[in-house]
Amino acid sequence: MNRLTKAILIISGSFFILLGFIGIFLPLLPTTPFILLGAACYLKGSQRLYIWLINNKLIGVYIKQYYDGKGIPLIIKLITIVFLWISMIIAAIFVVATRTMRIILLLIAVGVTWHILSIKSKR
């Protein structure tokens, strides 16, 4: 792999990791897909950054478990779904003014909930 491709993967990985961390605080932005995409970019672009990411105390364990097919702990899934719905309801009531946007928020919440529930649960 040439240096330009590695640089693009590292920059993309960093961008996706940043979006994932922002998504922790902005529930309308999905966290997990961005973190996993960033991890995939790091895996291909920089072994050092990938190792740093999977050894991260906050998210490293979840990335390893997800990639190993072990699933996500049930309590994490439940907490995620609860916070997702709380934030969507707050956004629908206080932030969004149109019915169309409220329906879109509802559809996003249903889709993300379905995705989270479809991931294998680790006990």
C-alpha positions as CSV (number, residue, x, y, z in Angstrom):
1,M,0.0,0.0,0.0
2,N,1.4,3.4,-0.9
3,R,1.9,6.3,1.4
4,L,-0.9,8.4,-0.1
5,T,-3.5,5.6,0.5
6,K,-2.2,5.1,4.1
7,A,-2.5,8.9,4.7
8,I,-6.0,9.0,3.4
9,L,-7.0,6.0,5.6
10,I,-5.5,7.6,8.7
11,I,-7.1,10.9,8.0
12,S,-10.5,9.2,7.3
13,G,-10.1,7.0,10.4
14,S,-9.4,10.1,12.6
15,F,-12.4,11.9,11.1
16,F,-14.7,9.0,11.8
17,I,-13.4,8.5,15.3
18,L,-14.0,12.2,15.9
19,L,-17.5,11.9,14.6
20,G,-18.1,8.9,16.8
21,F,-16.9,10.8,19.9
22,I,-19.1,13.7,19.0
23,G,-22.0,11.2,18.7
24,I,-21.6,10.3,22.3
25,F,-22.8,13.7,23.2
26,L,-25.1,14.3,20.3
27,P,-27.4,11.3,20.1
28,L,-28.7,12.3,16.7
29,L,-25.2,11.4,15.4
30,P,-24.6,7.6,15.5
31,T,-21.5,6.7,17.5
32,T,-21.0,3.0,16.9
33,P,-20.9,3.0,13.0
34,F,-18.4,5.9,13.0
35,I,-16.1,4.3,15.6
36,L,-16.2,0.9,13.8
37,L,-15.5,2.6,10.4
38,G,-12.6,4.6,12.0
39,A,-11.2,1.3,13.5
40,A,-11.4,-0.3,10.0
41,C,-9.5,2.6,8.5
42,Y,-6.9,2.5,11.2
43,L,-6.6,-1.3,10.7
44,K,-5.7,-0.8,7.0
45,G,-3.8,2.5,7.4
46,S,-1.9,2.3,10.6
47,Q,-1.3,-0.6,12.9
48,R,-0.1,1.7,15.6
49,L,-3.3,3.8,15.6
50,Y,-5.5,0.7,15.5
51,I,-3.7,-0.8,18.5
52,W,-4.1,2.5,20.3
53,L,-7.8,2.5,19.5
54,I,-8.6,-1.0,20.6
55,N,-6.6,-0.5,23.8
56,N,-8.6,2.7,24.6
57,K,-10.3,2.3,28.0
58,L,-13.6,3.8,26.8
59,I,-14.3,2.0,23.6
60,G,-11.5,-0.5,22.9
61,V,-13.3,-3.4,24.6
62,Y,-16.5,-2.9,22.6
63,I,-14.6,-2.7,19.3
64,K,-12.8,-6.0,20.1
65,Q,-16.0,-7.7,21.2
66,Y,-17.9,-6.5,18.1
67,Y,-15.2,-7.6,15.7
68,D,-14.8,-10.9,17.4
69,G,-18.6,-11.5,17.1
70,K,-19.0,-11.7,20.9
71,G,-21.7,-9.0,20.9
72,I,-22.4,-6.0,23.1
73,P,-23.2,-6.3,26.8
74,L,-27.0,-6.3,27.3
75,I,-26.8,-3.4,29.8
76,I,-24.9,-1.2,27.3
77,K,-27.6,-2.0,24.7
78,L,-30.4,-1.0,27.1
79,I,-28.6,2.2,28.2
80,T,-28.0,3.1,24.6
81,I,-31.6,2.6,23.6
82,V,-32.9,4.5,26.6
83,F,-30.7,7.5,26.0
84,L,-31.5,7.4,22.3
85,W,-35.2,7.6,22.9
86,I,-34.9,10.3,25.6
87,S,-32.8,12.5,23.3
88,M,-35.1,11.9,20.3
89,I,-38.2,12.8,22.3
90,I,-36.5,15.9,23.7
91,A,-35.3,16.9,20.2
92,A,-38.8,16.3,18.8
93,I,-40.5,18.4,21.4
94,F,-38.0,21.3,21.9
95,V,-35.8,21.4,18.8
96,V,-37.8,20.3,15.8
97,A,-40.8,22.4,14.7
98,T,-42.2,20.5,11.7
99,R,-44.2,17.3,11.7
100,T,-42.1,15.9,8.9
101,M,-38.9,16.3,10.9
102,R,-40.5,14.6,13.9
103,I,-41.5,11.7,11.7
104,I,-37.9,11.5,10.4
105,L,-36.6,11.5,14.0
106,L,-39.0,8.7,14.9
107,L,-37.9,6.6,11.9
108,I,-34.2,7.2,12.8
109,A,-34.9,6.1,16.4
110,V,-36.7,3.0,15.2
111,G,-34.0,2.1,12.8
112,V,-31.2,2.6,15.3
113,T,-33.1,0.7,17.9
114,W,-33.6,-2.2,15.5
115,H,-29.9,-2.2,14.6
116,I,-28.8,-2.2,18.3
117,L,-31.3,-5.0,19.1
118,S,-30.1,-7.0,16.1
119,I,-26.5,-7.1,17.4
120,K,-25.7,-10.2,19.5
121,S,-26.0,-9.6,23.2
122,K,-23.1,-10.6,25.4
123,R,-24.1,-11.8,28.9
